[in-house]
Amino acid sequence: MSPRTASPRTGERAAALAAADARALASALALAPANPAGVHEARKSVRRLRSLLALGRRALGREAVDAVDRDLRALAKALSALRDGQVVQETARQLADEASDADERSTWEALLPRLAERQQHRLAEALRDDPGFVRQQAQAHRQAERLQQLPWHRLRRDDLRQALARSQRRQARAQAAAIASGRVDDLHDWRRRSRRLRMQLTALRKLRVRPPADGPPAPGLRQVSRLVDQLGVLQDLALLAQALEDLETARPRTRPAAAGRSRTPSPIQPLA
């Protein structure tokens, strides 16, 4: 039996994984209006779905996959401002907790209510546009139905391995570009490509598919996760710095003198 006519168990497992993430997305959106964790979990579910779809894009049909991917990306983008606001609050709170100087700590603590108020306004605007996130929940259910209709039976282990190799090459190019330029946009792309590679390695593990034996070896999941976390700290600090600039524009001299000093990122360890 050739690889292209092998048992469709891989496709069945991938379909089940997609269905589980779609359910998680709908559940997170139902939780989001009352619990900030819902926004975070919804965006994570979208990223997992998009990463899985990217692995199966050629076998499942590019046009059908791209249509679902566009709608999932739009759904995540609608939540991005809310999630950024949550990250800003969490980072500021961590810096307040870690501050070794009393004046610095008091400055952060004075900023926290203003950041919370800013986030409350943002949430109120989002709910005014989509009360209870009902429209987004409906969108999540529509995407779940479209995911079920994809021809998962066509998906084979070799499709996943080849797609992972392509993802690995994209991550390597993004990494090289970011290291060479140091530009914020390139660093963001490096993190995004690394995060997708991490999710795809996780998906292959769940699908019981080993990375390709030929070609460059795939990096370990732990190594990729460490890199994503390191790049994430930089991103979090950049979001906080932008929020402080916005607050300072409205009310001068609100920025802590040692902003970001307490949360020093660990040295970046690029993938080999």
C-alpha positions as CSV (number, residue, x, y, z in Angstrom):
1,M,0.0,0.0,0.0
2,S,1.6,3.3,-1.1
3,P,1.8,6.4,1.2
4,R,-1.0,8.1,-0.9
5,T,-3.4,5.2,-0.3
6,A,-2.5,4.4,3.3
7,S,-5.0,4.3,6.1
8,P,-6.7,7.6,6.6
9,R,-6.1,7.6,10.3
10,T,-3.8,10.7,10.1
11,G,-6.6,12.7,8.4
12,E,-9.2,11.5,10.9
13,R,-6.9,12.5,13.8
14,A,-6.3,15.9,12.2
15,A,-10.0,16.5,11.7
16,A,-10.7,15.6,15.3
17,L,-7.9,18.0,16.4
18,A,-9.4,20.8,14.3
19,A,-12.9,20.1,15.7
20,A,-11.6,20.2,19.3
21,D,-9.8,23.6,18.7
22,A,-13.0,25.0,17.1
23,R,-15.0,24.0,20.1
24,A,-12.4,25.6,22.4
25,L,-12.6,28.8,20.3
26,A,-16.4,29.0,20.7
27,S,-16.2,28.3,24.4
28,A,-13.5,30.9,24.9
29,L,-15.5,33.6,23.1
30,A,-18.5,32.8,25.3
31,L,-16.3,33.3,28.3
32,A,-14.5,36.4,27.0
33,P,-17.0,39.2,27.9
34,A,-16.8,38.3,31.6
35,N,-13.3,36.8,31.9
36,P,-10.1,38.3,30.3
37,A,-8.7,34.8,29.9
38,G,-11.3,34.1,27.3
39,V,-9.8,36.5,24.9
40,H,-6.3,34.9,25.3
41,E,-7.7,31.4,24.9
42,A,-9.7,32.4,21.8
43,R,-6.6,33.8,20.1
44,K,-4.6,30.7,21.0
45,S,-7.3,28.5,19.6
46,V,-7.3,30.5,16.3
47,R,-3.5,30.2,16.1
48,R,-3.6,26.5,16.6
49,L,-6.3,26.1,13.9
50,R,-4.4,28.3,11.4
51,S,-1.2,26.4,12.1
52,L,-2.9,23.1,11.5
53,L,-4.5,24.3,8.3
54,A,-1.2,25.5,7.1
55,L,0.2,22.0,7.6
56,G,-2.6,20.5,5.5
57,R,-3.1,23.3,2.9
58,R,-1.9,21.5,-0.1
59,A,-3.7,18.2,0.6
60,L,-6.9,19.8,1.8
61,G,-7.2,22.3,-1.1
62,R,-5.6,25.7,-1.1
63,E,-8.7,27.7,-2.0
64,A,-10.9,26.1,0.7
65,V,-8.2,26.4,3.3
66,D,-7.4,30.0,2.5
67,A,-11.0,31.0,2.8
68,V,-11.3,29.6,6.3
69,D,-7.9,31.0,7.2
70,R,-8.9,34.5,6.2
71,D,-11.9,34.4,8.4
72,L,-10.0,33.0,11.3
73,R,-7.4,35.7,10.9
74,A,-10.0,38.4,10.9
75,L,-11.6,37.0,14.0
76,A,-8.2,37.0,15.8
77,K,-7.5,40.5,14.6
78,A,-10.8,41.8,16.1
79,L,-9.5,40.6,19.5
80,S,-6.0,41.8,19.2
81,A,-6.4,45.2,20.8
82,L,-8.1,43.6,23.8
83,R,-5.4,41.1,24.2
84,D,-2.6,43.7,23.8
85,G,-4.3,45.7,26.6
86,Q,-4.3,42.6,28.8
87,V,-0.6,42.0,28.2
88,V,0.2,45.6,29.1
89,Q,-1.6,45.3,32.4
90,E,0.0,42.0,33.2
91,T,3.5,43.2,32.3
92,A,3.1,46.4,34.3
93,R,1.8,44.5,37.3
94,Q,4.8,42.1,37.1
95,L,7.2,45.1,37.0
96,A,5.5,46.6,40.0
97,D,5.9,43.3,41.9
98,E,9.6,43.0,40.9
99,A,10.6,46.6,41.5
100,S,13.4,46.9,44.0
101,D,13.1,50.6,44.4
102,A,10.1,51.9,46.5
103,D,9.6,55.0,44.3
104,E,9.6,52.9,41.2
105,R,7.1,50.5,42.7
106,S,4.8,53.3,43.7
107,T,5.0,54.8,40.2
108,W,4.0,51.5,38.7
109,E,1.2,51.1,41.2
110,A,-0.1,54.5,40.4
111,L,-0.2,53.6,36.7
112,L,-2.1,50.3,37.1
113,P,-5.5,51.9,37.7
114,R,-5.0,54.1,34.6
115,L,-4.1,51.1,32.5
116,A,-7.1,49.2,33.9
117,E,-9.4,52.1,33.0
118,R,-8.0,52.2,29.5
119,Q,-8.7,48.5,29.1
120,Q,-12.2,48.8,30.5
121,H,-13.0,51.5,27.8
122,R,-11.6,49.2,25.1
123,L,-13.7,46.3,26.3
124,A,-16.8,48.5,26.5
125,E,-16.3,49.6,22.9
126,A,-15.9,46.0,21.7
127,L,-19.0,44.9,23.5
128,R,-20.9,47.9,22.2
129,D,-20.0,46.7,18.7
130,D,-20.7,43.1,19.4
131,P,-22.7,42.6,22.6
132,G,-21.7,39.4,24.4
133,F,-19.4,38.6,21.5
134,V,-22.4,36.9,20.0
135,R,-21.5,37.7,16.4
136,Q,-18.0,36.3,16.9
137,Q,-19.3,33.2,18.6
138,A,-21.6,32.7,15.5
139,Q,-18.5,33.1,13.3
140,A,-16.6,30.5,15.3
141,H,-19.5,28.0,14.8
142,R,-19.6,28.8,11.1
143,Q,-15.9,28.1,10.8
144,A,-16.3,24.8,12.7
145,E,-18.8,23.7,10.1
146,R,-16.5,24.7,7.2
147,L,-13.6,22.8,8.9
148,Q,-15.7,19.6,9.1
149,Q,-16.4,19.9,5.3
150,L,-12.7,19.8,4.4
151,P,-11.4,16.6,2.8
152,W,-9.4,15.5,5.8
153,H,-9.2,11.9,4.4
154,R,-6.7,13.2,1.8
155,L,-4.2,14.2,4.5
156,R,-1.2,11.9,4.9
157,R,1.9,11.8,7.1
158,D,4.1,12.9,4.3
159,D,2.0,16.0,3.6
160,L,2.5,17.0,7.2
161,R,6.2,16.3,7.2
162,Q,6.7,18.3,4.0
163,A,4.7,21.2,5.3
164,L,6.7,21.2,8.5
165,A,9.9,21.4,6.5
166,R,8.6,24.4,4.7
167,S,7.6,26.0,8.0
168,Q,11.1,25.3,9.3
169,R,12.7,27.1,6.3
170,R,10.4,30.1,6.7
171,Q,11.3,30.3,10.4
172,A,15.0,30.2,9.5
173,R,14.6,33.0,6.9
174,A,12.7,35.2,9.4
175,Q,15.3,34.5,12.1
176,A,18.2,35.5,9.8
177,A,16.4,38.6,8.7
178,A,15.7,39.7,12.3
179,I,19.2,39.1,13.5
180,A,20.6,41.0,10.5
181,S,18.4,44.0,10.8
182,G,17.2,44.2,14.4
183,R,14.0,45.9,13.1
184,V,10.9,45.7,15.2
185,D,8.9,44.3,12.3
186,D,11.5,41.6,11.6
187,L,11.6,40.7,15.2
188,H,7.8,40.4,15.2
189,D,7.9,38.2,12.1
190,W,10.6,36.0,13.7
191,R,8.4,35.5,16.8
192,R,5.3,34.8,14.6
193,R,7.1,32.2,12.5
194,S,8.7,30.6,15.6
195,R,5.4,30.4,17.3
196,R,3.8,28.7,14.3
197,L,6.6,26.2,14.2
198,R,6.1,25.4,17.8
199,M,2.4,24.9,17.3
200,Q,3.0,22.7,14.3
201,L,5.5,20.5,16.2
202,T,2.9,20.2,19.0
203,A,0.3,19.2,16.4
204,L,2.5,16.6,14.8
205,R,3.1,15.1,18.3
206,K,-0.6,14.9,18.9
207,L,-1.2,13.3,15.5
208,R,1.6,10.8,16.2
209,V,3.7,11.9,13.2
210,R,7.4,12.1,13.5
211,P,9.3,15.0,11.8
212,P,11.0,14.1,8.5
213,A,14.1,11.9,8.8
214,D,15.8,13.4,5.7
215,G,16.9,17.0,5.4
216,P,17.8,19.4,8.2
217,P,16.6,17.9,11.6
218,A,13.6,19.6,13.1
219,P,14.4,21.6,16.2
220,G,13.2,20.3,19.5
221,L,9.9,21.5,20.9
222,R,11.5,22.7,24.1
223,Q,14.1,24.7,22.2
224,V,11.5,26.4,20.0
225,S,9.3,27.1,23.1
226,R,12.2,28.8,24.9
227,L,12.9,31.0,21.9
228,V,9.2,32.0,21.6
229,D,9.1,32.9,25.2
230,Q,12.2,35.0,25.0
231,L,10.9,36.9,22.0
232,G,7.5,37.2,23.7
233,V,9.2,39.2,26.6
234,L,10.5,41.7,24.1
235,Q,7.1,42.0,22.5
236,D,5.4,42.5,25.9
237,L,7.8,45.2,26.8
238,A,7.3,46.9,23.5
239,L,3.6,46.9,24.0
240,L,4.0,48.4,27.5
241,A,6.4,51.1,26.2
242,Q,3.8,52.1,23.6
243,A,1.0,52.2,26.2
244,L,3.2,54.4,28.4
245,E,3.8,56.8,25.6
246,D,0.1,57.1,25.0
247,L,-0.5,57.8,28.7
248,E,2.3,60.3,28.8
249,T,0.8,62.2,25.8
250,A,-2.4,62.5,27.8
251,R,-0.7,63.3,31.1
252,P,3.0,64.1,31.1
253,R,5.6,62.6,33.5
254,T,3.7,59.3,34.2
255,R,6.5,57.1,32.9
256,P,8.5,55.3,35.5
257,A,12.2,56.3,35.4
258,A,13.3,52.6,35.2
259,A,10.5,51.3,32.9
260,G,11.4,47.8,31.8
261,R,14.5,47.5,33.9
262,S,13.2,44.9,36.3
263,R,12.0,42.5,33.5
264,T,15.3,42.1,31.6
265,P,14.8,39.5,28.8
266,S,17.1,36.5,28.9
267,P,19.6,36.3,26.0
268,I,18.0,35.2,22.8
269,Q,18.9,31.7,21.7
270,P,18.3,31.4,18.0
271,L,17.5,28.0,16.5
272,A,20.4,26.2,15.0
